[in-house]
Amino acid sequence: MTNTNSYFEINDNVNFIRIDIIGLNFPDAELDWDKNSLNSMISVKVGAFSGKFKADLMTSDFEIFKRELKIVYSELNRGATFEGIESQVTIHIKGDGIGHLNAKCWLMDYAGTGNELKCEFDFDQTQLPKLIDQLENITSEYPTTGELKTS
């Protein structure tokens, strides 16, 4: 069952990409890599395309993205990147310096060998506080543990 508080979504009121956290893949793991592995559901709708697929992501991916988005919010000409394992989910956000943001997304339904969807849409800086809060919920519920690097 998906925890409705553990997700983030980027949208332009028509198109969207959403990542829901289902839970830890290995809650009793001993290795740091396994302790931080998350089972996630990716949902996307862009233009005439829509779909859902599961992906394994890392807690550190969300922490790094949250930190980078905070910088984008204060310096609107910067960028932030969310990149999952084996680039199965990559979202690059770039600001134009005056509040307009562009999200370029690369999605692969199966890591390494899957079908690919490349898409892009625009949104604005007013969505960043909500997005950062959503990422804060994820990183609070699923903090990076052990010696996994988040810098």
C-alpha positions as a Markdown table, in Angstrom:
| # | Residue | x | y | z |
|---|---|---|---|---|
| 1 | Met | 0.0 | 0.0 | 0.0 |
| 2 | Thr | 1.3 | 3.4 | -1.0 |
| 3 | Asn | 1.7 | 6.0 | 1.8 |
| 4 | Thr | -0.1 | 9.1 | 0.4 |
| 5 | Asn | 2.3 | 11.4 | 2.3 |
| 6 | Ser | 5.4 | 9.9 | 0.7 |
| 7 | Tyr | 5.3 | 11.2 | -2.9 |
| 8 | Phe | 6.4 | 14.2 | -5.0 |
| 9 | Glu | 4.8 | 15.5 | -8.1 |
| 10 | Ile | 5.8 | 18.1 | -10.7 |
| 11 | Asn | 3.0 | 19.3 | -13.0 |
| 12 | Asp | 1.9 | 22.1 | -15.3 |
| 13 | Asn | -1.8 | 21.5 | -14.6 |
| 14 | Val | -2.0 | 19.2 | -17.6 |
| 15 | Asn | 1.1 | 17.2 | -17.7 |
| 16 | Phe | 2.8 | 15.6 | -14.6 |
| 17 | Ile | 5.3 | 13.2 | -13.3 |
| 18 | Arg | 4.7 | 11.7 | -9.8 |
| 19 | Ile | 6.8 | 9.4 | -7.7 |
| 20 | Asp | 5.0 | 7.5 | -4.9 |
| 21 | Ile | 7.1 | 5.7 | -2.3 |
| 22 | Ile | 5.7 | 2.2 | -1.6 |
| 23 | Gly | 8.2 | 1.4 | 1.1 |
| 24 | Leu | 11.7 | 0.1 | 1.8 |
| 25 | Asn | 12.8 | -2.8 | -0.3 |
| 26 | Phe | 14.9 | -4.4 | 2.5 |
| 27 | Pro | 13.8 | -3.0 | 5.9 |
| 28 | Asp | 16.0 | -5.4 | 7.8 |
| 29 | Ala | 19.1 | -5.2 | 5.6 |
| 30 | Glu | 22.6 | -5.0 | 7.0 |
| 31 | Leu | 24.3 | -3.3 | 4.0 |
| 32 | Asp | 23.9 | 0.5 | 3.7 |
| 33 | Trp | 23.0 | 0.2 | 0.0 |
| 34 | Asp | 20.1 | -2.2 | 0.8 |
| 35 | Lys | 19.0 | -0.2 | 3.8 |
| 36 | Asn | 18.4 | 2.8 | 1.6 |
| 37 | Ser | 16.6 | 1.1 | -1.3 |
| 38 | Leu | 13.0 | 2.2 | -1.9 |
| 39 | Asn | 10.3 | 0.6 | -3.9 |
| 40 | Ser | 8.5 | 3.3 | -5.8 |
| 41 | Met | 5.7 | 3.8 | -8.3 |
| 42 | Ile | 6.3 | 6.3 | -11.1 |
| 43 | Ser | 3.2 | 7.8 | -12.8 |
| 44 | Val | 3.5 | 10.1 | -15.8 |
| 45 | Lys | 1.1 | 11.9 | -18.2 |
| 46 | Val | 2.6 | 14.1 | -20.9 |
| 47 | Gly | 0.7 | 14.9 | -24.1 |
| 48 | Ala | -0.9 | 11.8 | -25.4 |
| 49 | Phe | 1.3 | 9.5 | -23.3 |
| 50 | Ser | 0.6 | 8.2 | -19.9 |
| 51 | Gly | 1.8 | 5.2 | -17.8 |
| 52 | Lys | 2.9 | 3.8 | -14.5 |
| 53 | Phe | 5.8 | 1.5 | -13.6 |
| 54 | Lys | 7.7 | 0.5 | -10.5 |
| 55 | Ala | 11.3 | 1.5 | -9.9 |
| 56 | Asp | 13.8 | 1.0 | -7.2 |
| 57 | Leu | 15.2 | 4.4 | -6.0 |
| 58 | Met | 17.6 | 5.4 | -3.2 |
| 59 | Thr | 16.8 | 7.5 | -0.2 |
| 60 | Ser | 19.8 | 9.6 | -1.1 |
| 61 | Asp | 18.3 | 10.5 | -4.5 |
| 62 | Phe | 15.5 | 12.4 | -2.7 |
| 63 | Glu | 17.8 | 14.1 | -0.3 |
| 64 | Ile | 20.1 | 15.4 | -3.0 |
| 65 | Phe | 17.2 | 16.6 | -5.2 |
| 66 | Lys | 15.6 | 18.4 | -2.2 |
| 67 | Arg | 18.9 | 20.2 | -1.4 |
| 68 | Glu | 19.3 | 21.2 | -5.1 |
| 69 | Leu | 15.7 | 22.5 | -5.4 |
| 70 | Lys | 16.2 | 24.7 | -2.3 |
| 71 | Ile | 19.1 | 26.4 | -4.2 |
| 72 | Val | 17.0 | 26.7 | -7.3 |
| 73 | Tyr | 14.3 | 28.4 | -5.3 |
| 74 | Ser | 16.7 | 31.0 | -4.0 |
| 75 | Glu | 18.7 | 31.3 | -7.2 |
| 76 | Leu | 16.2 | 31.0 | -10.1 |
| 77 | Asn | 18.8 | 30.5 | -12.8 |
| 78 | Arg | 20.1 | 27.2 | -11.3 |
| 79 | Gly | 19.2 | 23.6 | -12.0 |
| 80 | Ala | 18.4 | 20.5 | -10.0 |
| 81 | Thr | 18.6 | 16.8 | -11.0 |
| 82 | Phe | 16.8 | 13.7 | -9.7 |
| 83 | Glu | 18.6 | 10.6 | -10.9 |
| 84 | Gly | 17.6 | 7.1 | -9.9 |
| 85 | Ile | 19.5 | 3.9 | -10.1 |
| 86 | Glu | 20.7 | 3.1 | -13.6 |
| 87 | Ser | 19.1 | 6.3 | -14.8 |
| 88 | Gln | 15.7 | 4.6 | -14.8 |
| 89 | Val | 14.2 | 7.9 | -13.7 |
| 90 | Thr | 15.9 | 11.2 | -14.4 |
| 91 | Ile | 14.3 | 14.6 | -14.0 |
| 92 | His | 16.3 | 17.7 | -14.7 |
| 93 | Ile | 14.9 | 21.1 | -13.7 |
| 94 | Lys | 16.4 | 24.3 | -15.0 |
| 95 | Gly | 15.4 | 27.8 | -14.1 |
| 96 | Asp | 15.5 | 30.8 | -16.5 |
| 97 | Gly | 16.3 | 33.3 | -13.8 |
| 98 | Ile | 12.9 | 35.0 | -13.6 |
| 99 | Gly | 10.7 | 32.2 | -12.2 |
| 100 | His | 10.0 | 30.0 | -15.2 |
| 101 | Leu | 11.2 | 26.4 | -14.8 |
| 102 | Asn | 11.6 | 23.6 | -17.3 |
| 103 | Ala | 11.4 | 19.9 | -16.4 |
| 104 | Lys | 13.1 | 17.4 | -18.8 |
| 105 | Cys | 12.4 | 13.8 | -17.9 |
| 106 | Trp | 13.8 | 10.6 | -19.1 |
| 107 | Leu | 12.0 | 7.4 | -18.0 |
| 108 | Met | 12.7 | 3.8 | -18.6 |
| 109 | Asp | 10.1 | 1.1 | -17.6 |
| 110 | Tyr | 12.8 | -1.5 | -16.8 |
| 111 | Ala | 16.3 | -0.5 | -15.7 |
| 112 | Gly | 18.8 | -0.9 | -18.4 |
| 113 | Thr | 16.7 | -2.6 | -21.0 |
| 114 | Gly | 13.3 | -1.0 | -20.9 |
| 115 | Asn | 11.2 | 1.2 | -23.1 |
| 116 | Glu | 12.1 | 4.9 | -22.9 |
| 117 | Leu | 10.0 | 8.0 | -22.7 |
| 118 | Lys | 11.6 | 11.4 | -23.0 |
| 119 | Cys | 9.4 | 14.4 | -22.2 |
| 120 | Glu | 9.4 | 18.0 | -21.0 |
| 121 | Phe | 7.1 | 20.6 | -19.7 |
| 122 | Asp | 7.2 | 24.0 | -18.0 |
| 123 | Phe | 6.1 | 25.2 | -14.6 |
| 124 | Asp | 6.9 | 28.1 | -12.3 |
| 125 | Gln | 8.7 | 28.8 | -9.1 |
| 126 | Thr | 5.5 | 29.0 | -7.1 |
| 127 | Gln | 5.4 | 25.2 | -7.1 |
| 128 | Leu | 8.8 | 24.8 | -5.6 |
| 129 | Pro | 7.8 | 25.2 | -1.9 |
| 130 | Lys | 5.2 | 22.5 | -2.2 |
| 131 | Leu | 7.6 | 20.2 | -4.0 |
| 132 | Ile | 10.3 | 20.8 | -1.4 |
| 133 | Asp | 7.8 | 20.0 | 1.3 |
| 134 | Gln | 6.8 | 16.8 | -0.4 |
| 135 | Leu | 10.5 | 15.8 | -0.6 |
| 136 | Glu | 10.9 | 16.8 | 3.1 |
| 137 | Asn | 8.1 | 14.3 | 3.9 |
| 138 | Ile | 9.9 | 11.6 | 2.0 |
| 139 | Thr | 13.3 | 12.3 | 3.5 |
| 140 | Ser | 11.8 | 12.5 | 7.0 |
| 141 | Glu | 10.0 | 9.1 | 6.6 |
| 142 | Tyr | 12.9 | 7.5 | 4.8 |
| 143 | Pro | 16.1 | 9.1 | 5.9 |
| 144 | Thr | 19.4 | 8.1 | 4.4 |
| 145 | Thr | 21.1 | 5.8 | 6.9 |
| 146 | Gly | 24.6 | 4.5 | 7.2 |
| 147 | Glu | 27.5 | 5.8 | 5.2 |
| 148 | Leu | 25.7 | 6.3 | 1.9 |
| 149 | Lys | 26.9 | 9.6 | 0.3 |
| 150 | Thr | 24.4 | 12.4 | -0.2 |
| 151 | Ser | 26.8 | 15.1 | -1.3 |
